[in-house]
């Protein structure tokens, strides 16, 4: 099976499920502190358990810093990206790669109905494809050399 035909469900099984989020009422400064602490480039914006947006370093750079606003006086709700582009466990890695490319985004929350169950980044997708291709190359080399079992 092609590495692009694998479902998001399979990818999530091999990835930590920790999801970091922030309230839309938080300041952008608090958001940046959390991103730095958790070493992530984006946070989901959750309001009482419901996904309402996503905020990234790019949102900060374009909607706060470049406009001369301050992160302490700007709320997450004012600059978050909403609505959020999401995927389900049934989407394939290929589907996700097309979505992030076409929409020019870097993060895809994974939904099960109204519940967020994971988050996939463009880095996760690229790493998945590279690792799967390396496995295929090793299998082909073993086959060609007659060492395949």
mmCIF file of the C-alpha atoms, coordinates in Angstrom:
data_MODEL
# 
_entry.id   MODEL 
# 
loop_
_atom_site.group_PDB 
_atom_site.id 
_atom_site.type_symbol 
_atom_site.label_atom_id 
_atom_site.label_alt_id 
_atom_site.label_comp_id 
_atom_site.label_asym_id 
_atom_site.label_entity_id 
_atom_site.label_seq_id 
_atom_site.pdbx_PDB_ins_code 
_atom_site.Cartn_x 
_atom_site.Cartn_y 
_atom_site.Cartn_z 
_atom_site.occupancy 
_atom_site.B_iso_or_equiv 
_atom_site.pdbx_formal_charge 
_atom_site.auth_seq_id 
_atom_site.auth_comp_id 
_atom_site.auth_asym_id 
_atom_site.auth_atom_id 
_atom_site.pdbx_PDB_model_num 
ATOM 1   C CA . UNK A 1 1   ? 0.000   0.000   0.000  1.00 0.00 ? 1   UNK A CA 1 
ATOM 2   C CA . UNK A 1 2   ? 1.269   3.457   -0.891 1.00 0.00 ? 2   UNK A CA 1 
ATOM 3   C CA . UNK A 1 3   ? 2.373   5.632   2.011  1.00 0.00 ? 3   UNK A CA 1 
ATOM 4   C CA . UNK A 1 4   ? -0.114  8.247   0.775  1.00 0.00 ? 4   UNK A CA 1 
ATOM 5   C CA . UNK A 1 5   ? -3.060  5.819   0.972  1.00 0.00 ? 5   UNK A CA 1 
ATOM 6   C CA . UNK A 1 6   ? -2.586  5.173   4.695  1.00 0.00 ? 6   UNK A CA 1 
ATOM 7   C CA . UNK A 1 7   ? -5.293  6.728   6.856  1.00 0.00 ? 7   UNK A CA 1 
ATOM 8   C CA . UNK A 1 8   ? -4.900  9.405   9.498  1.00 0.00 ? 8   UNK A CA 1 
ATOM 9   C CA . UNK A 1 9   ? -6.076  6.805   12.005 1.00 0.00 ? 9   UNK A CA 1 
ATOM 10  C CA . UNK A 1 10  ? -2.921  4.748   11.372 1.00 0.00 ? 10  UNK A CA 1 
ATOM 11  C CA . UNK A 1 11  ? -0.700  7.810   11.728 1.00 0.00 ? 11  UNK A CA 1 
ATOM 12  C CA . UNK A 1 12  ? -2.331  8.845   15.013 1.00 0.00 ? 12  UNK A CA 1 
ATOM 13  C CA . UNK A 1 13  ? -1.648  5.408   16.522 1.00 0.00 ? 13  UNK A CA 1 
ATOM 14  C CA . UNK A 1 14  ? 2.080   6.071   16.143 1.00 0.00 ? 14  UNK A CA 1 
ATOM 15  C CA . UNK A 1 15  ? 2.063   9.662   17.362 1.00 0.00 ? 15  UNK A CA 1 
ATOM 16  C CA . UNK A 1 16  ? 1.609   11.162  20.832 1.00 0.00 ? 16  UNK A CA 1 
ATOM 17  C CA . UNK A 1 17  ? -1.976  12.335  21.269 1.00 0.00 ? 17  UNK A CA 1 
ATOM 18  C CA . UNK A 1 18  ? -1.204  15.395  23.398 1.00 0.00 ? 18  UNK A CA 1 
ATOM 19  C CA . UNK A 1 19  ? -3.257  18.350  22.199 1.00 0.00 ? 19  UNK A CA 1 
ATOM 20  C CA . UNK A 1 20  ? -2.457  21.834  23.467 1.00 0.00 ? 20  UNK A CA 1 
ATOM 21  C CA . UNK A 1 21  ? -5.195  24.437  23.471 1.00 0.00 ? 21  UNK A CA 1 
ATOM 22  C CA . UNK A 1 22  ? -5.977  27.909  24.723 1.00 0.00 ? 22  UNK A CA 1 
ATOM 23  C CA . UNK A 1 23  ? -9.123  29.926  25.392 1.00 0.00 ? 23  UNK A CA 1 
ATOM 24  C CA . UNK A 1 24  ? -10.228 32.583  22.898 1.00 0.00 ? 24  UNK A CA 1 
ATOM 25  C CA . UNK A 1 25  ? -10.331 35.012  25.864 1.00 0.00 ? 25  UNK A CA 1 
ATOM 26  C CA . UNK A 1 26  ? -6.600  34.563  26.593 1.00 0.00 ? 26  UNK A CA 1 
ATOM 27  C CA . UNK A 1 27  ? -4.124  37.223  25.539 1.00 0.00 ? 27  UNK A CA 1 
ATOM 28  C CA . UNK A 1 28  ? -1.848  36.589  22.605 1.00 0.00 ? 28  UNK A CA 1 
ATOM 29  C CA . UNK A 1 29  ? 1.050   37.014  25.051 1.00 0.00 ? 29  UNK A CA 1 
ATOM 30  C CA . UNK A 1 30  ? -0.249  34.071  27.129 1.00 0.00 ? 30  UNK A CA 1 
ATOM 31  C CA . UNK A 1 31  ? -0.597  32.117  23.906 1.00 0.00 ? 31  UNK A CA 1 
ATOM 32  C CA . UNK A 1 32  ? 3.006   32.819  22.906 1.00 0.00 ? 32  UNK A CA 1 
ATOM 33  C CA . UNK A 1 33  ? 4.198   31.808  26.367 1.00 0.00 ? 33  UNK A CA 1 
ATOM 34  C CA . UNK A 1 34  ? 2.373   28.484  26.059 1.00 0.00 ? 34  UNK A CA 1 
ATOM 35  C CA . UNK A 1 35  ? 3.708   27.855  22.546 1.00 0.00 ? 35  UNK A CA 1 
ATOM 36  C CA . UNK A 1 36  ? 7.250   28.475  23.787 1.00 0.00 ? 36  UNK A CA 1 
ATOM 37  C CA . UNK A 1 37  ? 6.759   26.284  26.873 1.00 0.00 ? 37  UNK A CA 1 
ATOM 38  C CA . UNK A 1 38  ? 5.261   23.399  24.873 1.00 0.00 ? 38  UNK A CA 1 
ATOM 39  C CA . UNK A 1 39  ? 7.623   23.947  21.931 1.00 0.00 ? 39  UNK A CA 1 
ATOM 40  C CA . UNK A 1 40  ? 4.828   24.073  19.365 1.00 0.00 ? 40  UNK A CA 1 
ATOM 41  C CA . UNK A 1 41  ? 4.028   26.446  16.519 1.00 0.00 ? 41  UNK A CA 1 
ATOM 42  C CA . UNK A 1 42  ? 0.252   26.464  16.930 1.00 0.00 ? 42  UNK A CA 1 
ATOM 43  C CA . UNK A 1 43  ? -2.468  25.960  19.520 1.00 0.00 ? 43  UNK A CA 1 
ATOM 44  C CA . UNK A 1 44  ? -6.061  24.945  19.095 1.00 0.00 ? 44  UNK A CA 1 
ATOM 45  C CA . UNK A 1 45  ? -8.498  27.542  20.363 1.00 0.00 ? 45  UNK A CA 1 
ATOM 46  C CA . UNK A 1 46  ? -11.133 25.803  22.468 1.00 0.00 ? 46  UNK A CA 1 
ATOM 47  C CA . UNK A 1 47  ? -14.179 27.334  24.108 1.00 0.00 ? 47  UNK A CA 1 
ATOM 48  C CA . UNK A 1 48  ? -15.816 25.006  26.642 1.00 0.00 ? 48  UNK A CA 1 
ATOM 49  C CA . UNK A 1 49  ? -14.552 21.937  24.805 1.00 0.00 ? 49  UNK A CA 1 
ATOM 50  C CA . UNK A 1 50  ? -15.534 23.170  21.342 1.00 0.00 ? 50  UNK A CA 1 
ATOM 51  C CA . UNK A 1 51  ? -12.964 23.916  18.644 1.00 0.00 ? 51  UNK A CA 1 
ATOM 52  C CA . UNK A 1 52  ? -13.473 27.564  17.665 1.00 0.00 ? 52  UNK A CA 1 
ATOM 53  C CA . UNK A 1 53  ? -10.186 28.349  15.943 1.00 0.00 ? 53  UNK A CA 1 
ATOM 54  C CA . UNK A 1 54  ? -6.473  27.780  15.655 1.00 0.00 ? 54  UNK A CA 1 
ATOM 55  C CA . UNK A 1 55  ? -3.689  30.249  16.365 1.00 0.00 ? 55  UNK A CA 1 
ATOM 56  C CA . UNK A 1 56  ? -0.156  30.001  15.051 1.00 0.00 ? 56  UNK A CA 1 
ATOM 57  C CA . UNK A 1 57  ? 3.095   31.891  15.111 1.00 0.00 ? 57  UNK A CA 1 
ATOM 58  C CA . UNK A 1 58  ? 2.156   33.041  11.616 1.00 0.00 ? 58  UNK A CA 1 
ATOM 59  C CA . UNK A 1 59  ? -1.067  34.608  12.950 1.00 0.00 ? 59  UNK A CA 1 
ATOM 60  C CA . UNK A 1 60  ? 0.991   36.501  15.520 1.00 0.00 ? 60  UNK A CA 1 
ATOM 61  C CA . UNK A 1 61  ? 3.526   37.709  12.974 1.00 0.00 ? 61  UNK A CA 1 
ATOM 62  C CA . UNK A 1 62  ? 0.940   38.884  10.460 1.00 0.00 ? 62  UNK A CA 1 
ATOM 63  C CA . UNK A 1 63  ? -1.888  40.104  12.678 1.00 0.00 ? 63  UNK A CA 1 
ATOM 64  C CA . UNK A 1 64  ? -0.115  41.519  15.718 1.00 0.00 ? 64  UNK A CA 1 
ATOM 65  C CA . UNK A 1 65  ? 3.564   42.230  15.169 1.00 0.00 ? 65  UNK A CA 1 
ATOM 66  C CA . UNK A 1 66  ? 3.377   43.640  11.625 1.00 0.00 ? 66  UNK A CA 1 
ATOM 67  C CA . UNK A 1 67  ? 0.334   45.773  12.494 1.00 0.00 ? 67  UNK A CA 1 
ATOM 68  C CA . UNK A 1 68  ? 2.077   47.333  15.469 1.00 0.00 ? 68  UNK A CA 1 
ATOM 69  C CA . UNK A 1 69  ? -0.281  45.845  18.040 1.00 0.00 ? 69  UNK A CA 1 
ATOM 70  C CA . UNK A 1 70  ? 0.864   44.393  21.353 1.00 0.00 ? 70  UNK A CA 1 
ATOM 71  C CA . UNK A 1 71  ? 0.514   40.778  22.334 1.00 0.00 ? 71  UNK A CA 1 
ATOM 72  C CA . UNK A 1 72  ? -0.560  41.713  25.875 1.00 0.00 ? 72  UNK A CA 1 
ATOM 73  C CA . UNK A 1 73  ? -3.457  43.877  24.645 1.00 0.00 ? 73  UNK A CA 1 
ATOM 74  C CA . UNK A 1 74  ? -4.699  41.544  21.892 1.00 0.00 ? 74  UNK A CA 1 
ATOM 75  C CA . UNK A 1 75  ? -6.974  38.587  22.536 1.00 0.00 ? 75  UNK A CA 1 
ATOM 76  C CA . UNK A 1 76  ? -6.558  35.220  20.865 1.00 0.00 ? 76  UNK A CA 1 
ATOM 77  C CA . UNK A 1 77  ? -10.133 35.546  19.520 1.00 0.00 ? 77  UNK A CA 1 
ATOM 78  C CA . UNK A 1 78  ? -9.115  38.685  17.612 1.00 0.00 ? 78  UNK A CA 1 
ATOM 79  C CA . UNK A 1 79  ? -6.427  37.003  15.518 1.00 0.00 ? 79  UNK A CA 1 
ATOM 80  C CA . UNK A 1 80  ? -7.198  33.264  15.485 1.00 0.00 ? 80  UNK A CA 1 
ATOM 81  C CA . UNK A 1 81  ? -7.945  31.539  12.214 1.00 0.00 ? 81  UNK A CA 1 
ATOM 82  C CA . UNK A 1 82  ? -11.581 30.500  12.054 1.00 0.00 ? 82  UNK A CA 1 
ATOM 83  C CA . UNK A 1 83  ? -13.238 28.411  10.780 1.00 0.00 ? 83  UNK A CA 1 
ATOM 84  C CA . UNK A 1 84  ? -10.632 25.693  11.114 1.00 0.00 ? 84  UNK A CA 1 
ATOM 85  C CA . UNK A 1 85  ? -9.876  23.251  8.311  1.00 0.00 ? 85  UNK A CA 1 
ATOM 86  C CA . UNK A 1 86  ? -10.123 19.770  9.857  1.00 0.00 ? 86  UNK A CA 1 
ATOM 87  C CA . UNK A 1 87  ? -9.833  16.130  8.832  1.00 0.00 ? 87  UNK A CA 1 
ATOM 88  C CA . UNK A 1 88  ? -11.171 12.819  10.163 1.00 0.00 ? 88  UNK A CA 1 
ATOM 89  C CA . UNK A 1 89  ? -9.491  9.488   10.822 1.00 0.00 ? 89  UNK A CA 1 
ATOM 90  C CA . UNK A 1 90  ? -10.740 8.283   7.428  1.00 0.00 ? 90  UNK A CA 1 
ATOM 91  C CA . UNK A 1 91  ? -8.767  10.860  5.449  1.00 0.00 ? 91  UNK A CA 1 
ATOM 92  C CA . UNK A 1 92  ? -5.561  9.558   3.898  1.00 0.00 ? 92  UNK A CA 1 
ATOM 93  C CA . UNK A 1 93  ? -2.068  10.971  4.242  1.00 0.00 ? 93  UNK A CA 1 
ATOM 94  C CA . UNK A 1 94  ? -2.359  11.977  0.583  1.00 0.00 ? 94  UNK A CA 1 
ATOM 95  C CA . UNK A 1 95  ? -5.632  13.808  1.290  1.00 0.00 ? 95  UNK A CA 1 
ATOM 96  C CA . UNK A 1 96  ? -3.957  15.698  4.120  1.00 0.00 ? 96  UNK A CA 1 
ATOM 97  C CA . UNK A 1 97  ? -0.953  16.636  1.990  1.00 0.00 ? 97  UNK A CA 1 
ATOM 98  C CA . UNK A 1 98  ? -3.276  18.048  -0.667 1.00 0.00 ? 98  UNK A CA 1 
ATOM 99  C CA . UNK A 1 99  ? -5.248  20.002  1.943  1.00 0.00 ? 99  UNK A CA 1 
ATOM 100 C CA . UNK A 1 100 ? -2.215  21.627  3.590  1.00 0.00 ? 100 UNK A CA 1 
ATOM 101 C CA . UNK A 1 101 ? -0.772  22.467  0.166  1.00 0.00 ? 101 UNK A CA 1 
ATOM 102 C CA . UNK A 1 102 ? -3.992  23.821  -1.340 1.00 0.00 ? 102 UNK A CA 1 
ATOM 103 C CA . UNK A 1 103 ? -5.047  25.781  1.764  1.00 0.00 ? 103 UNK A CA 1 
ATOM 104 C CA . UNK A 1 104 ? -1.480  26.897  2.605  1.00 0.00 ? 104 UNK A CA 1 
ATOM 105 C CA . UNK A 1 105 ? -1.819  25.762  6.201  1.00 0.00 ? 105 UNK A CA 1 
ATOM 106 C CA . UNK A 1 106 ? 0.500   23.828  8.484  1.00 0.00 ? 106 UNK A CA 1 
ATOM 107 C CA . UNK A 1 107 ? -1.808  22.152  11.014 1.00 0.00 ? 107 UNK A CA 1 
ATOM 108 C CA . UNK A 1 108 ? -4.868  19.916  10.708 1.00 0.00 ? 108 UNK A CA 1 
ATOM 109 C CA . UNK A 1 109 ? -6.973  19.058  13.750 1.00 0.00 ? 109 UNK A CA 1 
ATOM 110 C CA . UNK A 1 110 ? -8.353  15.522  13.531 1.00 0.00 ? 110 UNK A CA 1 
ATOM 111 C CA . UNK A 1 111 ? -12.016 15.301  14.473 1.00 0.00 ? 111 UNK A CA 1 
ATOM 112 C CA . UNK A 1 112 ? -14.332 12.507  15.552 1.00 0.00 ? 112 UNK A CA 1 
ATOM 113 C CA . UNK A 1 113 ? -17.704 14.186  15.247 1.00 0.00 ? 113 UNK A CA 1 
ATOM 114 C CA . UNK A 1 114 ? -17.420 17.375  17.310 1.00 0.00 ? 114 UNK A CA 1 
ATOM 115 C CA . UNK A 1 115 ? -14.465 16.106  19.365 1.00 0.00 ? 115 UNK A CA 1 
ATOM 116 C CA . UNK A 1 116 ? -10.813 16.874  18.608 1.00 0.00 ? 116 UNK A CA 1 
ATOM 117 C CA . UNK A 1 117 ? -8.831  13.630  18.838 1.00 0.00 ? 117 UNK A CA 1 
ATOM 118 C CA . UNK A 1 118 ? -5.494  14.689  17.387 1.00 0.00 ? 118 UNK A CA 1 
ATOM 119 C CA . UNK A 1 119 ? -3.476  17.263  15.528 1.00 0.00 ? 119 UNK A CA 1 
ATOM 120 C CA . UNK A 1 120 ? -1.335  16.632  12.447 1.00 0.00 ? 120 UNK A CA 1 
ATOM 121 C CA . UNK A 1 121 ? 1.305   19.058  11.234 1.00 0.00 ? 121 UNK A CA 1 
ATOM 122 C CA . UNK A 1 122 ? 2.878   19.324  7.834  1.00 0.00 ? 122 UNK A CA 1 
ATOM 123 C CA . UNK A 1 123 ? 6.064   18.062  9.514  1.00 0.00 ? 123 UNK A CA 1 
ATOM 124 C CA . UNK A 1 124 ? 4.227   14.928  10.664 1.00 0.00 ? 124 UNK A CA 1 
ATOM 125 C CA . UNK A 1 125 ? 3.064   14.298  7.096  1.00 0.00 ? 125 UNK A CA 1 
ATOM 126 C CA . UNK A 1 126 ? 6.501   14.775  5.554  1.00 0.00 ? 126 UNK A CA 1 
ATOM 127 C CA . UNK A 1 127 ? 8.153   12.575  8.194  1.00 0.00 ? 127 UNK A CA 1 
ATOM 128 C CA . UNK A 1 128 ? 5.549   9.856   7.617  1.00 0.00 ? 128 UNK A CA 1 
ATOM 129 C CA . UNK A 1 129 ? 6.188   9.790   3.870  1.00 0.00 ? 129 UNK A CA 1 
ATOM 130 C CA . UNK A 1 130 ? 9.974   9.804   4.291  1.00 0.00 ? 130 UNK A CA 1 
ATOM 131 C CA . UNK A 1 131 ? 9.910   6.967   6.848  1.00 0.00 ? 131 UNK A CA 1 
ATOM 132 C CA . UNK A 1 132 ? 7.564   4.851   4.751  1.00 0.00 ? 132 UNK A CA 1 
ATOM 133 C CA . UNK A 1 133 ? 9.672   5.396   1.634  1.00 0.00 ? 133 UNK A CA 1 
ATOM 134 C CA . UNK A 1 134 ? 12.808  4.385   3.546  1.00 0.00 ? 134 UNK A CA 1 
ATOM 135 C CA . UNK A 1 135 ? 11.086  1.163   4.631  1.00 0.00 ? 135 UNK A CA 1 
ATOM 136 C CA . UNK A 1 136 ? 10.104  0.447   1.014  1.00 0.00 ? 136 UNK A CA 1 
ATOM 137 C CA . UNK A 1 137 ? 13.651  1.065   -0.213 1.00 0.00 ? 137 UNK A CA 1 
ATOM 138 C CA . UNK A 1 138 ? 15.064  -1.299  2.424  1.00 0.00 ? 138 UNK A CA 1 
ATOM 139 C CA . UNK A 1 139 ? 12.551  -4.003  1.452  1.00 0.00 ? 139 UNK A CA 1 
ATOM 140 C CA . UNK A 1 140 ? 13.394  -3.607  -2.237 1.00 0.00 ? 140 UNK A CA 1 
ATOM 141 C CA . UNK A 1 141 ? 17.128  -3.765  -1.525 1.00 0.00 ? 141 UNK A CA 1 
ATOM 142 C CA . UNK A 1 142 ? 16.623  -6.923  0.531  1.00 0.00 ? 142 UNK A CA 1 
ATOM 143 C CA . UNK A 1 143 ? 14.559  -8.445  -2.285 1.00 0.00 ? 143 UNK A CA 1 
ATOM 144 C CA . UNK A 1 144 ? 17.125  -7.558  -4.964 1.00 0.00 ? 144 UNK A CA 1 
ATOM 145 C CA . UNK A 1 145 ? 20.012  -8.880  -2.869 1.00 0.00 ? 145 UNK A CA 1 
ATOM 146 C CA . UNK A 1 146 ? 18.091  -12.044 -2.066 1.00 0.00 ? 146 UNK A CA 1 
ATOM 147 C CA . UNK A 1 147 ? 18.106  -11.409 1.678  1.00 0.00 ? 147 UNK A CA 1 
ATOM 148 C CA . UNK A 1 148 ? 14.355  -10.897 1.991  1.00 0.00 ? 148 UNK A CA 1 
ATOM 149 C CA . UNK A 1 149 ? 12.653  -13.391 4.249  1.00 0.00 ? 149 UNK A CA 1 
# 
